[in-house]
Amino acid sequence: MTTGHERGTGKGLKDRDGVVVIGDALVDIVEDDDATESWHPGGAGLNVAIGIARQGMRAQLAYPAAPDDPGRWLRETLDAEAVEVIALPSGPESGTARSRRIDGEPNYAFSAAVHDRQYTYPPDAVAQLRTARALAVSSFPLGDADQVEALINVAHVCDLPLAVDPNVRPTLLGDRDRYRANVLRLAEVATLVKASRQDIELLFPSPDDAVPQLRSAGTAAVVVTDGEDGATVHTTKGSLHVPAASLNSPVVDTMGAGDAVFARLLVELVTENAGQDLSDWHRALTDAMALARATCQVTGPLLPRSPAPATPLASRTKEISRWN
């Protein structure tokens, strides 16, 4: 049961194209084992948007775009990847995420610009958002109820179907109960919630309650990723597990694997008549697991350029009925 705004109906989507992502673009500073540093364009919002674009779909990214040198570098990176930027109002400095590997997983420390970020939507940004067929959210300040309500309002005003990845970072979590309540609030109006096992364990006192709570809130589908154990989708028609794709070479970096999965699911949901039954989800998750595998075999968080969809996008229909 939803309160306030209902889920986007998607009316008029025939005149729209691609996916717009609302989420962070920042500088990833990676500390290597030998104490050297490397800088990468990062932020889950950026990773997902580039992942969509590299699969041949129109992608937009709406984020607070700072006017400093790192901000210009991020903008140039997005331009080079054919990601259309919707520059939201920002403070003077771009955010950074400093990461080190602990037990093979990235551990993040975020700058003040990330902790203090505010997402606001002036009229010109809303007009650009309206040109997409779906809205995806990742690496968003979900601890702030006011920003969550503003996001829901934008999705409602633009009549955009909504997909959410909580993408929880422990150092940005703050009050866990408040953060969880805001995720469940988004689930009331979302068509898809994609969460990692780590997200669930961080947010829910009893992880087994997570999927029932998200489904009860109103979301049509919940996808839970679990690293080398693959992913499971839960819908009104049942649940389906897809194992992780087998690796033909060693894991280089797990950073960005979850973003690759989300990017693939978004492409599937917009270009396929997907989600009608579990066989559609099996295909979508199988493709997503393959892209996650490819991402783990390269350095950095971005989906490699080479992987191609299992079915060429040009052969796919433009039905969006599953969003309704």
Rosetta blueprint (number, residue, H / E / L):
1 M L
2 T L
3 T L
4 G L
5 H L
6 E L
7 R L
8 G L
9 T L
10 G L
11 K L
12 G L
13 L H
14 K H
15 D H
16 R L
17 D L
18 G L
19 V E
20 V E
21 V E
22 I E
23 G L
24 D L
25 A L
26 L E
27 V E
28 D E
29 I E
30 V E
31 E E
32 D L
33 D L
34 D L
35 A L
36 T L
37 E E
38 S E
39 W E
40 H E
41 P E
42 G E
43 G L
44 A H
45 G H
46 L H
47 N H
48 V H
49 A H
50 I H
51 G H
52 I H
53 A H
54 R L
55 Q L
56 G L
57 M L
58 R L
59 A E
60 Q E
61 L E
62 A E
63 Y E
64 P E
65 A L
66 A L
67 P L
68 D L
69 D H
70 P H
71 G H
72 R H
73 W H
74 L H
75 R H
76 E H
77 T H
78 L H
79 D H
80 A H
81 E L
82 A L
83 V E
84 E E
85 V E
86 I E
87 A E
88 L E
89 P L
90 S L
91 G L
92 P L
93 E L
94 S L
95 G L
96 T E
97 A E
98 R E
99 S E
100 R E
101 R E
102 I E
103 D L
104 G L
105 E E
106 P E
107 N E
108 Y E
109 A E
110 F E
111 S L
112 A H
113 A H
114 V H
115 H H
116 D L
117 R L
118 Q L
119 Y L
120 T L
121 Y L
122 P L
123 P H
124 D H
125 A H
126 V H
127 A H
128 Q H
129 L H
130 R L
131 T L
132 A L
133 R L
134 A E
135 L E
136 A E
137 V E
138 S E
139 S L
140 F L
141 P L
142 L L
143 G L
144 D L
145 A H
146 D H
147 Q H
148 V H
149 E H
150 A H
151 L H
152 I H
153 N H
154 V H
155 A H
156 H H
157 V H
158 C H
159 D L
160 L L
161 P L
162 L E
163 A E
164 V E
165 D E
166 P L
167 N L
168 V L
169 R L
170 P H
171 T H
172 L H
173 L H
174 G L
175 D L
176 R H
177 D H
178 R H
179 Y H
180 R H
181 A H
182 N H
183 V H
184 L H
185 R H
186 L H
187 A H
188 E H
189 V H
190 A L
191 T L
192 L E
193 V E
194 K E
195 A E
196 S E
197 R H
198 Q H
199 D H
200 I H
201 E H
202 L H
203 L H
204 F L
205 P L
206 S L
207 P H
208 D H
209 D H
210 A H
211 V H
212 P H
213 Q H
214 L H
215 R H
216 S H
217 A H
218 G L
219 T L
220 A L
221 A E
222 V E
223 V E
224 V E
225 T E
226 D L
227 G H
228 E H
229 D H
230 G L
231 A E
232 T E
233 V E
234 H E
235 T E
236 T L
237 K L
238 G E
239 S E
240 L E
241 H E
242 V E
243 P L
244 A L
245 A L
246 S L
247 L L
248 N L
249 S L
250 P L
251 V L
252 V L
253 D L
254 T L
255 M L
256 G L
257 A H
258 G H
259 D H
260 A H
261 V H
262 F H
263 A H
264 R H
265 L H
266 L H
267 V H
268 E H
269 L H
270 V H
271 T H
272 E L
273 N L
274 A L
275 G L
276 Q L
277 D L
278 L H
279 S H
280 D H
281 W H
282 H H
283 R H
284 A H
285 L H
286 T H
287 D H
288 A H
289 M H
290 A H
291 L H
292 A H
293 R H
294 A H
295 T H
296 C H
297 Q L
298 V L
299 T L
300 G L
301 P L
302 L L
303 L L
304 P L
305 R L
306 S L
307 P L
308 A L
309 P L
310 A L
311 T L
312 P L
313 L H
314 A H
315 S H
316 R L
317 T L
318 K L
319 E L
320 I L
321 S H
322 R H
323 W H
324 N L
